[in-house]
Amino acid sequence: MPLLFDLALPAARLLPPEAAHRATVLALRAGLAPKAAVADPPDLAVKLWRRRFLNPVGLAAGFDKDAEVPDAMLAFGFGFVEVGTITPLPQKGNPKPRVFRLNEDRAVINRLGFNSAGLEAAARRLAMRRGKGGIVGVNIGKNRDTHDDVGDYVEGVRVLAPLADYLTVNISSPNTPGLRDLQRKSAVTRLIAQLLEARGRATPQNPPPLLLKIAPDLTADERSDLAEAALSSGIDGLIISNTTVARPASLQSRFAHEPGGLSGAPLFAPSTALLSEMYRLTSAKIPIIGVGGIASGAEAYRKIRAGASLVQLYTALVYHGPGLVQRIKHELSELLTRDGFTSITAAIGADAYMPSTTPHGL
């Protein structure tokens, strides 16, 4: 079945990006997904946050915004799936067109703006999959026109903490005005404290890990402040990184200068450099999920060696199809064997303290 989706890629790319994405989700909802993935080799298993991930390769937020097809995506072989971003109230997001394929650059620009069917719809779907197994995280955000930023995130935690294997606080999308201001040290410290309190009330027993997703466009001072906030706040992990507003001179597509967040191949180097730096700044005490530009086992491996315990991808599926997931896992296992590692855990951070000349900016 992954091959069927891979073969359908050329036809899907004839549609506008958002229409192609919606058609894919509808096909998955109709049952056009594999029944079970090939068993993963034991060396790919990761134990983290009192959970066992069968493999470290996850689906990043953005594909399944409203928790419509998490189990279908798990069946493609992902070790975990993150749904969302989910906002408290339904909202349409930004005007269309708002997604652009940069084919020559193996990249995508989006300015979706947290289009979401809201908490109620997502909670209903997540409640229906209880007991099915598989790790499903939930990415939460705030409504564009809210008068209470923190209150929106608290409401997301209240409703979704009992239904999530982990929660991701998205304060780093570039497409919601003012959102990235929440990454300031004082703001993020206050936000995390209130969310941890809300999580304790919603799930007094076995609370889901609370993760923070950050932007790649941070200054040196902002990176240092966020690392200090992560260490002092009690946050359980970081996701590095979200899309970037920077535009490298190397971009060739005619859509290169569309406003929005850039993802895909051009994001790999700066997001990996940021990952490595945050791993060092937090003294390897905060687990990190590495995301940004992964399209091969070698790139997943570089994220892990830079300090990631787990990795995520999304944009690469647009260009390579879901069969990419199995290829990445196969290549990753081969690389572990080549370097004498018996598990993913042993490779985490292997390169983090090596000198790097990779710039953070694009």
ZINORWO-V28884 format. One record per helix or strand of 2 or more residues. SS is the DSSP state (~ for helix, > for strand). FROM is the first residue (numbers start at 1). TO is the last residue. If there is no record, write none. Layout:
ss: <SS | SS>
from: <FROM | FROM>
to: <TO | TO>
This chain:
ss: <~ | ~ | ~ | ~ | > | > | > | ~ | > | > | ~ | > | ~ | > | ~ | > | ~ | ~ | > | ~ | > | > | ~ | > | ~ | > | ~ | ~ | ~>
from: <2 | 9 | 17 | 42 | 46 | 51 | 57 | 70 | 80 | 99 | 103 | 107 | 119 | 136 | 149 | 166 | 179 | 185 | 209 | 220 | 237 | 261 | 265 | 287 | 297 | 310 | 315 | 323 | 344>
to: <7 | 12 | 29 | 44 | 48 | 53 | 59 | 74 | 86 | 102 | 105 | 110 | 128 | 140 | 163 | 170 | 183 | 202 | 214 | 233 | 240 | 264 | 281 | 291 | 306 | 313 | 320 | 338 | 347>
